[in-house]
Amino acid sequence: EQYTQGITDALEEQRLAEAFGGGVFTAENLCKPLYIFKGPYEYDFTPCDVELEYAQRNKMSAFRFHTLFWDTVQVPAWMKNRNHPLVRNVLKTQADWEDVSKDLINRTIFHYQDRVQYYDVVNEIILRKFHEGLVLKQYLKNQYLKTVFRWAKESVSQLPEDIKKPLLGINEWGVGLDIRSWRDRTYYNIVKGLVDQNLIDFIGFQMHLQSRHVSLDGLRKMRISLERFNDLGVEIHFTEIDIQVGASQQRLADAYKRVFNICLNLSNCKVAQTWGVSDKYSWKSNILQSSFANVLLYKGTPSREKKLAATELAEFLKDHRGNGMKCCN
């Protein structure tokens, strides 16, 4: 699939190393449950290991594991269906489902030790029908989030004392954009509950943005919303930035600088990542049914030319970085 082809593309790798070396790397797909959690107590970490080796080869300073739990897509069918052939004679009770879920957290964290710096424990939790999806969540209901974060914290605490421990967080789309929105209010209440129990180290904001979000009014709303989250005192991460503003290269460059500037002005914003290197492999190119959407820092053309946005953002960060923020892919 297009999302995994970039890892075998030498030119894409070259652009990654020259633009983002020293930053944070996220595997867009191959560390998701579908590719690793093959059945109850059965794991294949090979796809994610390949992505980690790719990041290390390109001198990335940190790796984000994305993600331990997700409800909607790229989740193995057995995790959502208690009558699935792989589980119906194995996982019969809530206790069984809790045990297998604790095992997949523990096995993953101990497999990667200190090679992973950030874990998205849960991805995209805000759903209108919250109690659907994963069988584990159907059992635990409102205790689901706190329970899986507690299990992850326990696993991290059992890692060898002499290694640097990974940080645990949550990741969500359509949040941090307007303090008045239902999604913002819901997300704030979720993460505040986790912060109050010392279960979470960072809050992830995907930042798939459109023109309205990077207008002057949109940026004002974004800043106000994120300042409220920033005051919770844990790290803020912009995890999946891409910006859709049409064909104008100058508008794209200005938008990237303004979004990164918001991160730089938040005392706890420590990571800002684009969701890809070039437009060639952007999910937006697929969604918009365009050869290459104009959303990332490099063009999707055969030579993957650097855009004005990449040049101006690099200059901007050179002049303004000051809060310890890591970037980018």
N, C-alpha and C positions, 0 to 999 in steps of 0.2 A: 504494500500500500504506500501511498505517497508520503505518509508521515514517517516511515522508516527508511526511505530510500536515501535521505540525506547523509546517513552514516557511511554509505559506500561511495559518496560523491567527493572526489578528491578536491575539487574546487570549493565546494561548500566547507569542507574541513579547513582548507587554507584560509578562507574568509573568517571562519570562526576563530582560528588561532591569532590572526593579525588584528582582529577587532576586539575580541573578548578575552584573550589570554589573561589569566589571573583573576577571572570573575567566577560567577556561580553558574553551574550547568545543571539543567533539568532535562531528563529524558521525557520527551513529550508523550510517549506511549508505552515503551517497552518495560517500564517498571510498574505498570498498572496491574491490578489483580488478575485480569484475563490471561496475561502472559506468564505469570509466576505461580499462582495458586491453582494447581491442576486438579486437586481433589482434596478431601479431608486428609490432613497430615502428609500431603504429597506436594512437593515444591520443585520448581525448576528455575533457578536464578540466572540461568545462562543469558537470556535476552538482556536483563538489566546489567549483568556483569560486563557484557560487551559495550554497553553505553558508558559504564563507569570507566572502562579502559580507554575508550575514545576520549572522554573528558580529561583523564590523566595524561594521555598522549599529547593533548593540546594545552597542557599546563594550566588547566582550570584550577582555581584555588579551593573550590568547594563543590559538593554534589548534593542536589536535592532529590530525595526519593519521593516519587509522585506516582502512586499514592497507596497507602495501606487499605483504606476503605473508600468505596464509591458506590452509589446506589444505581446510577442510571445506565451508563454504557461501559463497555470494556470491563465487565465483571463476569466471571464464570457463572454459568447457569445454576450450578449447584449451590452457590451462595444465596440465591434468591428463591429457591424452590425446595421445600423440605421433603417433597415427594420425588425429587430427582433420583434417577437410578444409582448415582454415586453415593447418595447420603441416606436414603430412606431406611436402610437396614443398619446404618452406622450411627447416625445422629438422630436419636429418638426423643430426646428431652431438651429442655432449656439448658440444663447443665452440660449436655453434650455439645451444644452449639457454643456455649461460653468457653468450654475447654478447647475446641478446635480454633476458635478465634484468638484466644490467648496464645495458643501455640504458633499461629501464623505471625503474630506480632513478635513473639520471642525469637522464633527461628530467623526472621528477617533481620532484626536488630543485631542478633549475635552473628549472623552471616557477614554483615558489613562492618561490624565493630566501629572503628573510627574512620572508615573510608567514606561514610556518608555523614555529612554535617547537618543536614536538615531533613526531617521527615514531615511530609504532609500526611498526618494521621488520618484525616477525613477530608474528602474533596466534595464540594457542592452539596452541602447538607440542607440548604433552604429549599424545601419542596412544599407545595400546597398540601399534598397528601403525605404527611411526614411518616406515618406508620406503615407505609408500603415500602417495597424494596427488599433490602437484605433481611433474611430470616432472623438474624441476630437482633436487628432493630425492631422487628415485629415483637420479639420477646421482651426486650428491655425497655421499649417505648421511650419515655422521657429521660430515662437513666442511661440511654445508649451512649451519648457523647461522653459524659463524665466517666462512664465505665471503661470505654476503649482508651481514653486518654490516661486513666489511672493504670490500666494494664501496660500501656506503653511506657509510662514513667517508671513503673516497677522493673520492666525489662532493662531500661537504660541504667537504672541504679545498680543493676547486677553486672554491668560490664566491668572489665578489669579497671582497677583504680588508677592505673598509670596512663590511661588513654583519655583523650579529650572527648567528652560526651556529646552526642548529637543533640540538636534542639528539636522540639516537637511543636507542630503548628497545625493550622487549619487553612483551607484555601477555598475561596468563593468568588463567583462572578456577580457582576452587577451590584457591587457594594462599594462603599467609600465614595459615593458619587453625589448623594443628596440626603442630608440628615432627616428630611421629612418623609422619605420613602419607606414603604413597608419592609423592603429588603434590608435597608440600612438599620432600621430599628430592630428588626429580628436578629440580624447578625451581631449588633452591639450587645443585645441581651444574652445571646449565646456565648460570645467570647468573654463577656464580663463574668459570667458564671464560672467559666473555666479559669480565668485569672484569679478570681476570689478564692478558688481552691488550690491555687498554685499548680495547675495541671498543664499549662500551655506556656510556650516560650516565644512564639511569634504568631502574628495574624497576617494571613495572606489575602491580598486583593489582586484579582486577575488583571484588571485594567485592559479589557478588550474595548477600546474606546472608539467613538464616532465623533463627527463634527460638533454636535451639540455639547459633548462633554469637554471639548477643548476650546469652546467659545469663552469669552471673558466671564459670562455669567456661570457657565458650566464649571470653569476652573475655580471660581469663587465658592460654589457649592461643594466642590470636591475638597478644597482646602478646609472648609469649616467642618465637613464630615470627618475627615482624616485627623484633624486636630483632636476631636473627641476621642477617637480610638487611640491616638498617640498618648493621651493622658492616662490610659490604663497602665502604662509603664512597661509593657513588653515590646519586643521588636515588631516593627511594621515592615512587611515585604511586598513590593510590587512584583508579582510572580509571572505574569503572562502578557506583557505589554505588546499590543499592536494597535495602530491608530489608523482609522479609515476617514480620510478627509478629501477624497477625490484624487485627481491626477496631479495637482500642483505639488512640485517638489519643495517649494519654499514654505507652503502651508504645513507640509509634513514635518519639515525641519523645525519650524516654530513650535508646532504641537509637541514634539519630543522634548525640546528644551523646557517648555513650560511644565510638562508632567514631571520630568526629572527634577526641576526646580522645586516643585512641591515636596518631593521626597527629601531633598537637601535641606529644606527648611523645617522638617519634622525631626525632633531630637532623637526619636527612636526608629526612624526609617533607615534600615541598615542594608537592604538588598533591593535592587531594581533590575529586572530581567526582561528582555524582549522574548516573545514567543516564537523563536526561530531566528535564523540568520538572514536568509534571502526570501523574497516573495515566491520563489520557485516552489518551496515546500510549505508555504504558509497554508494553514487550514482555511484562511479567508479566501485564497485563490480558488479553492474548491467550492466553498459556500457561495461565493459571488459568481460562480461559473465564468470566471475571467481567466485568461491565460495567466496573468500575474496581477494580483491585487497590489495596490500601492500602499502597503501597511507596515513594512519593516525597513531596515536600514540599508539593505543591499537589493539591487534589482534582481529579478528572476531570469534575466537574459543569459545566454550561454557563457558570457564572461563574468557574470555576477558583479557588475560595476557598483562601486560605492556610490551611494546617493548623497545629495547635499545634506540630508538629515544626519548621516553618519559623520560627515566632516564637521558640521557645525555642532553636533552634540559632543563630539570628542573635544573640541576646543572649549566648549562651555564647561564641561566637567573638569578640564584641566585648570580652568580659572576659578571654579566655584566649589569643588568638592571639599567638604570639611567635617562631615559628621560620621566618617568611617563607613560610608555606604560602599557596598560591593556591587559590581555590575558585571555581566549583563545577561548572557544567554543561558 
